[in-house]
């Protein structure tokens, strides 16, 4: 990688000149510093664990710890906009996701060697959203939502349900400020979408809260980078009462046309139809009854 970077730098200097490259590099550094200044360096470990578990379980169904760890690192890179995070934070989020939201599906067999940590598989009980159709852009046909897009919907639904189930912030109750939380794992309060109000345990959700969150996210327009032009117009959805009735009408019309074609192809039946088997038997008997040439005459003296 170092050699490749050196080649890129040398080719850019030869083609555009040192002054242009330095000016572009300085501008990129300025923009990067401005972006990093707007990014909250704190990460909500509880919501990160929910997001990681929901995405991995929806995409894979059955997964191992390495899959959860990879998704935790992707979540941190997306949340922190590429900033370096505290060493061990990804492992902490993966452990939290497995312990709080997943159950082990690998059962150790008695009399055999216990499986290694990376050989254990897990499952999670997140409700997978129904599939929806996304309107195509630039003349492309509509496409079905991908597994990752459905995983994002499931994750956002659970996160919003957790936020709704939490009590008011600690500052409103007059408690200690949120900055007093442990700093080792960045489990601190910050502005939305990573606001934290830890109660010492996971909030219990009523069945109506996840259902309402899932319905709200399925009916709302999602970010452009995820759904690429999904519309909230019900007329464009496939599984609507009108579209289902239209498809049923098409099916009935196709069956009627098929029956009409079959009726035209069948010849009119005779008054006394003869069984094909009996007809072939009669022809066979007639052939045996008729003598062939040279048959039926005895030997002439």
Phi, psi and omega in degrees: 000321179296319179294322178294319177297321178295320177296317179299316181296317180295318179293323178293320179294321180291327185272320187249340181097153184294324183295316180294318181294318179295320179295318178294321179295319179295321179293319178296320178295323179294315179295320179297320178295322178294321179293316180294331179291331180274348182273130177287124181286356182265145181236133176280107183293328181293310180290328176296319178295321177296314181298315182296313181295319181293318181293313183294318182291324180287323182283317188255329183083300178237125191217166178247177182295326182297327177292320179293320180295319178295320178291326176296319177294321177296321178297318179294319179296322179288320182289317183270004178056042177087358179291154179286135180253166181298136181297131181096351180292321178295320178293324179294318180294319179297317178296320179295320180295318181290321184282327186266329190234001183232160176229144183284130179259344178278121181257118178297135180272134179294139180087358179245164180293138180296135182293151178291170183298322182280354178262359178273135179247152186229164173224161178226156185258033179285138178285124181279126179296153177294154179285145176228166181256140183249129181294132181286150179248152179059042177079005180280148180289160177299148180232159179275147180298142181278171178296321182292322178295320176292327177294321178296321178296316178298319180294313180296324179297314181292320179298316179294324177295322178293317178298320181291331182276348182283157178281170179303161182302160182296326180296325180289333179271355180079017180278187178293149179297158183291345181291349180280001179287167181297138183262351184295323185248014178058033181273066188236166179276148179204180180290158176303148010268022182237035178291142186230137172217088187282136178250006182087350178205165179288140179288137178277132183255141173281156180300333182287331183292310176297324180295317179294323180293318179297317180295320180295320182284331178286330182266352182263159177283128181271167179303150184297325183289344180262316188254349173052054172098024177294139181254151176263008178286116182298338181294338181267356180281152183279312185268065172250158180304322181293315181293321178296320177294323179294318178295322177295322177295319177299319180295317179296319179295320179295320178295321179295318178296321179295318178295322179295320179294319179296323179293325179289328182283336182283125180291155179296135183283145179287169181295320180237083184296144181256135178294130180302327180292316179295323180296317179294325179294319178296318179297321179295319179293322179296322179296323180285331181284328180281125179285143179277177178296130181085002180252159178086355178247133179286178179287129179277136179289000000 
